């Protein structure tokens, strides 16, 4: 998404312009429709971009490995520095930040890279298609959201047998106590 900011760079500090965003942008996990609003404010040395954008990206569920649409809200706040003076055309020094965003020599502010970075940061580390996702069968790999698989039930791990005996004894004691109280 490109915005020509040449007139705003000539404006006084504090001048504000609002823009609606409704474009398809590569968000890092494919093309996605991004919509929302951004506000551009002239600062003493740059253009400050603030806005809230909404998009949906296709991700893989970390439990069942199915693809699903994950809605994202991107709260963008970035400063874009011009590389040339809008009046003289002279090259301007950039801040010492290695990853700062710039306004090109034609005074075009491109939001695409910022949107891509914010979208990548907003994607959950372990996306889940739904809260009650059952995942995959550990034996056959069947998606348990589509119904049970045909695997035989597994017995308990023998390493837990001592704890199972203790639980059984405890449950018998609780039952005996209840009978005494009645």
C-alpha positions as CSV (number, residue, x, y, z in Angstrom):
1,X,0.0,0.0,0.0
2,X,1.6,3.2,-1.2
3,X,0.8,6.8,-0.2
4,X,2.3,9.9,-1.8
5,X,3.2,12.1,1.2
6,X,5.0,14.9,-0.7
7,X,2.3,17.5,0.3
8,X,2.3,16.4,3.9
9,X,6.1,16.7,4.1
10,X,5.7,20.3,3.1
11,X,3.0,20.9,5.7
12,X,3.6,22.1,9.2
13,X,4.5,19.8,12.1
14,X,1.3,18.2,13.5
15,X,-0.7,18.1,10.3
16,X,-2.8,15.0,10.0
17,X,-4.2,13.0,7.1
18,X,-6.4,10.0,7.4
19,X,-6.5,7.1,4.9
20,X,-8.7,4.1,4.5
21,X,-7.0,0.8,3.8
22,X,-8.7,-1.8,1.8
23,X,-6.1,-3.7,-0.2
24,X,-4.8,-7.2,-0.8
25,X,-1.3,-7.5,0.6
26,X,1.2,-10.3,1.0
27,X,1.2,-10.8,4.8
28,X,4.0,-13.4,4.8
29,X,1.6,-16.4,4.7
30,X,0.0,-15.6,1.4
31,X,-2.1,-12.8,0.0
32,X,-4.7,-11.4,2.4
33,X,-7.3,-8.7,2.3
34,X,-6.3,-5.9,4.8
35,X,-8.8,-3.3,5.8
36,X,-9.0,-0.5,8.4
37,X,-7.8,3.1,8.8
38,X,-4.4,4.8,9.3
39,X,-3.6,8.3,10.4
40,X,-0.4,10.0,9.2
41,X,0.9,12.8,11.3
42,X,3.8,15.1,10.3
43,X,6.5,15.2,12.9
44,X,9.6,17.4,13.0
45,X,11.6,14.9,11.1
46,X,9.3,12.3,9.6
47,X,5.7,10.9,9.2
48,X,4.2,9.0,12.1
49,X,1.8,6.3,11.0
50,X,-0.8,5.0,13.5
51,X,-3.7,2.8,12.7
52,X,-5.7,-0.3,13.3
53,X,-6.0,-2.8,10.5
54,X,-7.8,-6.1,10.2
55,X,-6.9,-9.2,8.2
56,X,-7.3,-12.9,8.1
57,X,-4.4,-15.3,7.4
58,X,-4.5,-19.0,6.7
59,X,-2.5,-21.0,9.2
60,X,-2.1,-24.6,10.3
61,X,-3.8,-25.8,13.5
62,X,-1.1,-27.0,15.9
63,X,-3.3,-29.8,17.2
64,X,-5.0,-31.3,14.1
65,X,-2.8,-29.8,11.3
66,X,-5.9,-28.5,9.4
67,X,-5.7,-25.2,7.6
68,X,-8.0,-22.5,9.0
69,X,-8.5,-18.7,8.7
70,X,-7.1,-16.9,11.7
71,X,-8.4,-13.3,12.1
72,X,-5.7,-10.7,13.1
73,X,-5.9,-7.2,14.4
74,X,-2.8,-5.1,13.7
75,X,-2.2,-2.0,15.8
76,X,0.4,-0.2,13.7
77,X,2.6,2.6,15.0
78,X,5.7,3.4,13.0
79,X,7.7,6.4,12.0
80,X,8.7,6.8,8.3
81,X,11.8,9.0,7.5
82,X,12.2,10.7,4.2
83,X,15.5,10.0,2.4
84,X,15.4,13.2,0.3
85,X,14.3,16.7,1.1
86,X,10.9,17.4,-0.5
87,X,11.9,21.0,-1.5
88,X,15.5,20.7,-2.5
89,X,15.8,17.1,-3.4
90,X,19.0,16.8,-1.3
91,X,19.7,13.5,0.4
92,X,18.8,13.4,4.1
93,X,20.7,11.5,6.9
94,X,18.7,8.6,8.3
95,X,18.5,7.8,12.0
96,X,21.0,5.3,13.3
97,X,18.3,2.6,13.7
98,X,19.1,-0.2,11.3
99,X,15.5,-1.2,10.6
100,X,13.8,2.2,10.3
101,X,11.1,2.6,7.6
102,X,11.8,5.2,4.9
103,X,9.9,7.4,2.4
104,X,11.5,6.9,-1.0
105,X,13.0,9.6,-3.2
106,X,9.6,10.1,-4.9
107,X,8.0,10.8,-1.5
108,X,6.1,7.5,-1.5
109,X,5.4,6.0,1.9
110,X,4.9,2.2,1.5
111,X,3.0,0.5,4.3
112,X,3.4,-3.0,2.9
113,X,6.5,-4.1,4.8
114,X,5.2,-2.8,8.1
115,X,1.9,-4.6,7.6
116,X,3.7,-7.8,6.8
117,X,5.9,-7.5,9.9
118,X,3.0,-6.7,12.2
119,X,0.9,-9.6,10.7
120,X,3.8,-12.1,11.3
121,X,4.1,-10.9,14.9
122,X,0.3,-11.2,15.5
123,X,0.0,-14.8,14.3
124,X,-0.3,-17.0,17.5
125,X,2.7,-19.2,18.2
126,X,0.5,-22.3,18.5
127,X,-2.7,-21.5,16.5
128,X,-5.7,-23.7,17.3
129,X,-8.6,-24.0,14.9
130,X,-11.1,-24.0,17.8
131,X,-10.9,-24.3,21.6
132,X,-12.2,-27.9,21.7
133,X,-9.9,-29.2,18.9
134,X,-9.4,-32.9,19.6
135,X,-6.1,-33.1,17.6
136,X,-4.7,-36.3,16.0
137,X,-4.7,-39.9,17.1
138,X,-1.1,-40.5,18.3
139,X,-1.1,-44.0,16.7
140,X,-2.8,-43.7,13.3
141,X,-2.8,-39.9,12.8
142,X,-6.6,-39.7,12.2
143,X,-8.1,-36.2,12.8
144,X,-10.2,-36.8,15.9
145,X,-12.4,-33.8,15.1
146,X,-13.9,-35.9,12.2
147,X,-14.8,-38.7,14.6
148,X,-13.1,-41.5,16.5
149,X,-10.5,-43.7,14.8
150,X,-10.4,-47.5,14.6
151,X,-7.4,-47.9,16.9
152,X,-7.7,-50.2,19.9
153,X,-7.6,-48.4,23.2
154,X,-4.1,-48.4,24.7
155,X,-3.5,-49.8,28.2
156,X,-2.0,-47.6,30.8
157,X,1.7,-47.1,30.8
158,X,3.2,-49.7,33.2
159,X,5.4,-47.0,34.7
160,X,2.3,-45.5,36.3
161,X,1.1,-48.7,37.9
162,X,2.3,-47.8,41.4
163,X,0.3,-44.5,41.3
164,X,-2.7,-46.4,39.9
165,X,-2.6,-48.8,42.9
166,X,-2.4,-45.8,45.3
167,X,-5.4,-44.1,43.6
168,X,-7.3,-47.4,43.8
169,X,-6.6,-47.8,47.6
170,X,-7.5,-44.1,48.2
171,X,-10.8,-44.4,46.4
172,X,-11.6,-47.6,48.5
173,X,-10.9,-45.6,51.7
174,X,-13.1,-42.8,50.6
175,X,-15.9,-45.2,49.8
176,X,-15.6,-46.9,53.2
177,X,-15.7,-43.5,55.0
178,X,-18.8,-42.5,53.2
179,X,-20.5,-45.8,54.2
180,X,-19.6,-45.2,57.8
181,X,-21.1,-41.6,57.7
182,X,-24.4,-42.9,56.3
